[in-house]
Amino acid sequence: MSKQLSLEEIIFNDMKKALKGSEKLKLSTLRLIRAAIKNAEISKKDKLTEDEVIGIVANNLKKLEESLDIFTKGQRPELADKTKKEIEIVKKYLPEQLSEEEVEKIVKETIIKFGFKSLQDIGPAMKEIIPQLKGKADGKIVNKMVRDLLDNSKN
């Protein structure tokens, strides 16, 4: 009976493979993620849960996407290309992203379940919704969807 590897173990194993295979970009990208995981463990003074590791990987992806945007606007194609490749590497370690329809279904169910009615409820609504979608959907999209649904519910 083989136990399933944690995301942290998968990243570490892939890092070793990248080192042996001389995949420099993959190695450096995974090292950054691993360092972020280790730093979080040191701060927490305990092992991270799988969800916390996914959160760290998602944060790294978000930072890379922000960098890509900056490099694209700054007309730095060589850095933009490198960052695109890093984004592809990082995405492989995140759970599959939910479709917009699946996200909307979860958002609507949560709004109905907790009786959120107006834009004043956006904070509590997001507090209930985000843990369900952590790493599975872009927070900006979720926030916009919640705003739109709460804004339309007053009509």
C-alpha positions as CSV (number, residue, x, y, z in Angstrom):
1,M,0.0,0.0,0.0
2,S,1.7,3.2,-1.1
3,K,0.9,6.5,0.5
4,Q,0.1,9.4,-1.7
5,L,2.9,12.0,-1.7
6,S,2.1,15.5,-0.4
7,L,2.5,18.5,-2.7
8,E,5.6,19.5,-0.8
9,E,7.2,16.0,-1.4
10,I,6.2,16.1,-5.1
11,I,7.8,19.6,-5.5
12,F,11.0,18.3,-3.7
13,N,11.2,15.2,-5.9
14,D,10.6,17.2,-9.1
15,M,13.3,19.6,-7.9
16,K,15.8,16.7,-7.6
17,K,14.8,15.5,-11.1
18,A,15.3,19.0,-12.5
19,L,18.7,19.2,-10.9
20,K,19.7,15.8,-12.4
21,G,18.2,16.7,-15.8
22,S,19.9,20.2,-15.9
23,E,16.5,21.9,-16.2
24,K,17.7,25.3,-14.8
25,L,14.5,27.3,-15.1
26,K,12.3,24.5,-13.5
27,L,14.9,24.1,-10.8
28,S,15.1,27.8,-9.9
29,T,11.3,28.1,-10.0
30,L,10.8,25.1,-7.7
31,R,13.6,26.3,-5.4
32,L,11.7,29.6,-4.9
33,I,8.5,27.7,-4.0
34,R,10.3,25.4,-1.7
35,A,12.0,28.3,0.1
36,A,8.6,30.0,0.5
37,I,7.2,26.8,2.0
38,K,10.2,26.5,4.4
39,N,9.9,30.1,5.4
40,A,6.2,29.6,6.2
41,E,7.0,26.5,8.2
42,I,9.6,28.4,10.2
43,S,7.1,31.2,10.9
44,K,4.5,28.8,11.9
45,K,7.0,26.6,13.9
46,D,5.2,23.5,12.5
47,K,4.6,21.5,9.3
48,L,2.2,23.1,6.9
49,T,-1.1,21.5,5.9
50,E,-1.6,20.6,2.3
51,D,-4.0,23.6,1.9
52,E,-1.4,25.9,3.3
53,V,1.2,24.6,0.8
54,I,-1.3,25.0,-2.0
55,G,-1.9,28.6,-0.8
56,I,1.9,29.3,-1.0
57,V,2.1,27.9,-4.5
58,A,-1.0,30.0,-5.5
59,N,0.7,33.1,-4.0
60,N,3.8,32.4,-6.1
61,L,1.7,32.0,-9.2
62,K,0.0,35.3,-8.4
63,K,3.3,37.1,-8.0
64,L,4.6,35.6,-11.3
65,E,1.4,36.8,-13.1
66,E,1.9,40.3,-11.7
67,S,5.5,40.3,-12.8
68,L,4.4,39.1,-16.3
69,D,2.0,42.1,-16.5
70,I,4.8,44.5,-15.4
71,F,7.3,43.0,-17.9
72,T,4.7,43.1,-20.7
73,K,3.8,46.7,-20.0
74,G,7.5,47.6,-19.7
75,Q,8.2,46.0,-23.0
76,R,10.6,43.5,-21.7
77,P,9.8,40.5,-23.9
78,E,12.8,38.4,-22.7
79,L,11.7,38.6,-19.1
80,A,8.0,38.2,-20.1
81,D,8.9,34.9,-21.9
82,K,10.9,33.6,-19.0
83,T,8.0,34.5,-16.6
84,K,5.5,32.8,-18.9
85,K,7.5,29.6,-18.7
86,E,7.7,29.9,-14.9
87,I,4.0,30.3,-14.7
88,E,3.5,27.1,-16.7
89,I,5.8,25.3,-14.3
90,V,4.0,26.6,-11.2
91,K,0.5,25.8,-12.6
92,K,1.3,22.1,-12.7
93,Y,1.4,22.0,-8.9
94,L,-2.0,23.6,-8.3
95,P,-5.3,21.8,-8.2
96,E,-7.2,22.0,-11.5
97,Q,-9.0,25.3,-11.7
98,L,-12.7,25.3,-11.5
99,S,-14.8,26.5,-14.5
100,E,-16.6,29.8,-14.2
101,E,-19.9,27.9,-13.9
102,E,-18.6,25.8,-11.1
103,V,-17.3,28.8,-9.2
104,E,-20.6,30.7,-9.7
105,K,-22.6,27.7,-8.4
106,I,-20.5,27.6,-5.2
107,V,-20.8,31.4,-4.8
108,K,-24.6,31.3,-5.3
109,E,-25.1,28.4,-2.9
110,T,-23.0,30.1,-0.2
111,I,-24.9,33.4,-0.6
112,I,-28.2,31.6,-0.3
113,K,-27.1,29.3,2.5
114,F,-25.9,32.3,4.7
115,G,-28.6,34.7,3.5
116,F,-26.2,37.4,2.2
117,K,-28.3,40.2,0.7
118,S,-26.3,43.3,-0.1
119,L,-22.9,44.7,-0.9
120,Q,-22.5,45.3,2.9
121,D,-22.3,41.5,3.2
122,I,-19.3,41.2,0.9
123,G,-16.7,40.7,3.7
124,P,-18.6,37.9,5.5
125,A,-19.5,36.3,2.1
126,M,-15.9,36.2,0.9
127,K,-14.8,34.8,4.3
128,E,-17.1,31.8,3.7
129,I,-16.4,31.4,0.0
130,I,-12.6,31.8,-0.3
131,P,-11.7,28.7,1.9
132,Q,-13.9,26.6,-0.4
133,L,-12.1,27.9,-3.6
134,K,-8.6,28.3,-2.3
135,G,-6.2,27.5,-5.1
136,K,-9.1,26.4,-7.3
137,A,-10.2,29.8,-8.6
138,D,-8.7,33.3,-9.0
139,G,-9.7,35.5,-6.1
140,K,-10.3,38.5,-8.3
141,I,-12.8,36.6,-10.3
142,V,-14.5,35.3,-7.2
143,N,-14.7,38.8,-5.7
144,K,-16.2,40.3,-8.9
145,M,-18.7,37.4,-9.0
146,V,-19.7,38.0,-5.3
147,R,-20.0,41.7,-5.9
148,D,-22.1,41.3,-9.0
149,L,-24.5,38.8,-7.3
150,L,-24.9,40.8,-4.2
151,D,-25.3,44.0,-6.2
152,N,-28.0,42.4,-8.4
153,S,-29.8,40.8,-5.4
154,K,-31.1,44.2,-4.3
155,N,-32.9,44.7,-7.6
